[in-house]
Amino acid sequence: MPIDFAFQALAERSDRAPARWRRPFLRWLDHVEAGWAVPLLIAGFVAIWTLYLAVAYAGGGLHPDTLEAWTLGRHFAWGYYKHPPLMGWTAAAWTSVFPTSDWSLQLMAMANAGLALFCVDLVSRQFVTGHKRILVLLLLMLTPAYQFHAQRFNANSVLLATWPLATWCFLRAFETRRAVWAVAVGGTTALAMVGKYYSVFLVASFTFAALAHPARGAYFRSASPWISVVTGLLALSPHIYWLATTGASTFTYAMNHANGDVATSLGDVRNFLLGLAAAMGVSAVLWLLIAGTRLKQMPADFAAMSPGLRLLFYIAVGTITLPVLTSLAMGTDLPSLWALQGLFLFVVLVVCGTGYPIERFHTVNLTVMVAGVAMTAVLVAAPIHAVYRNTHGYEEGRNFYAQAAAELTRQWRELTGQPLTAVSGDDSLAFATAFYSPDHPHYARPFAYQHTWGLPRKTTLDRGWAALCFRDQEDCASWMEGASARAGHFIKREFTVQATLWGRPGLTREVVLLLVPPRESRAAPESAADDFSANRRAPE
């Protein structure tokens, strides 16, 4: 393969006599072990992609998943109806320091991705030094997991950081069998579990890897695994108690993804594997170009794999095969996005498992490529996305969140003279109103009734309550009729909201309001023309 040999020769010559423009990058790579090169890369990544989010979504609100995480975090609990509590805890901790605004939570999402990359580097440095550590991070930055997946801050994205952190602790515990690392494994795996129950596959992969490893005897004869188990159970005990005393609703919600038929499960497994392969596609192609004909050394490199990398290999195998086997056995859903946080395992294995040196020429080129992609995203893709969405909108209606919240708050205060304290209706609009309204009302619907459209309690209505839906949402409109009947005294209105971007008007959409004033402040509306219905009594 003359082209490959020529490329390899070019890389070697460049390392011996680099071009002038490469020298700043090489000085940066010289300082990987000094401790500041990796943080600088990660800080730049967080900054540029936070800027991307700010520009791309300038005319739209936050994703409903992020708003849901913030809503959950307003009330500390050891568990929530749909999900374990980590995403709510994280949002609450963040907004206790940073303001409640779009840029703040966009920064939170990307800081979580940056923390994830830092934790990946903790794993990488167990096996390699120097610029190979940078190479691992650059390849991961070319996957969608740490930008587009991360910006939807939810129960999946919080695993981006917890999985590599728990993996690092497990590697250290298995190698040293010291009590401090055993405790760390228990604590970090518990943290992953309260992020999302899908993390049970990571915990099971640790067990599988320990059993498959040649050093299993020494590990299981030590106190390390048992300390980890006890620590993990103790750390999880508040959440386990919450499950036992609240009906384990998170398990019920999770099991809603089970009981599919064989054909569906096979399709899900196929899509799961294809989705992960697609997510790694760009990085895989680039690695093929970097390795070239040296790929034929892979069998020899695998045979010579260090004990630590072999342990990591078993973990990686477990995180793929165990979900697949579970899906086939139980008929569970298996979207590939549930497993994106585990992609780092394969990148670390491929890069750190090479028995040959990788020229810094490739790392510099990849750095320039990653920077170029990020700058193109900010300067070109983000404005185009913002302009397009201003006129075409989002399915969930993000363009209208802030406007709808402001108008509802204005009408409520005009009607009652009091701050808005409770809001319901369409979930995305209700979450958005809680976030964007200056009154920050509480999301009033119990999460157990999110998908069954349960009606509000009379006590909730008596304290004062509002709901809003988009006019074209038939299920929400039907629910609003039932809520109106229960309220008895209510005011129903409609208004039009219009998206705007940098002063440019965009598409419009109709919003329906249902206002139920507090019992002590109720009075007949001043103008029947302003109300679709009022003083209507529920049937006995």
Number of C-alpha atoms within 10 A of each C-alpha: 7 7 9 15 12 11 14 20 12 13 19 17 13 16 16 10 11 15 9 8 8 16 13 11 17 17 11 16 22 13 14 19 14 10 9 12 18 22 16 13 18 21 14 14 24 24 14 17 24 24 22 24 24 20 20 23 25 23 25 24 19 26 20 22 17 24 29 23 24 27 21 25 22 16 13 12 16 18 24 23 21 17 22 25 24 26 27 28 21 19 25 20 14 18 17 10 9 14 11 16 13 20 18 16 23 26 21 23 28 27 21 24 28 25 20 25 28 20 20 27 23 17 24 26 16 15 17 15 13 16 23 23 26 22 23 24 22 23 23 21 22 22 21 16 23 26 21 14 19 24 25 21 29 26 24 21 26 25 30 30 20 25 26 28 26 25 24 24 23 29 21 20 22 24 16 14 20 15 17 15 22 26 22 22 30 26 23 24 30 26 24 26 25 24 27 23 17 19 23 17 20 25 24 15 22 25 15 18 21 23 16 14 17 13 14 14 11 13 19 15 11 15 14 23 23 16 20 25 18 15 21 22 17 15 18 20 14 14 22 16 13 17 19 11 9 13 11 18 20 20 15 12 14 16 13 12 14 17 15 18 13 15 11 16 24 17 13 22 22 14 15 22 17 13 17 20 14 15 20 21 14 15 19 18 10 15 18 12 15 21 20 16 13 13 14 10 13 14 10 11 16 17 9 14 18 14 13 15 22 20 24 26 21 20 26 21 15 21 24 19 13 17 22 22 14 16 23 22 15 16 21 25 25 24 15 19 16 19 23 22 22 20 21 25 23 17 22 27 20 18 20 23 20 19 15 11 8 17 18 21 22 22 23 21 13 19 20 15 14 17 17 12 14 20 17 13 21 21 14 13 16 21 17 15 16 22 20 14 22 26 18 14 21 13 7 15 17 22 30 27 25 21 20 29 23 16 18 25 24 16 15 23 14 11 18 17 12 15 17 25 18 22 27 26 26 22 23 21 28 30 29 29 32 25 25 25 21 14 18 21 22 20 24 21 21 13 16 15 12 15 8 9 19 15 17 19 13 12 9 15 23 16 15 23 24 25 26 28 26 23 16 12 12 11 11 20 18 12 17 24 12 16 24 25 15 20 26 17 23 26 24 19 17 17 14 15 19 16 25 20 17 10 8 11 13 19 15 17 17 15 21 23 23 28 26 27 25 17 13 9 12 16 13 11 15 9 7 11 9 12 15 12 16 17 15 14 13 13 7 4
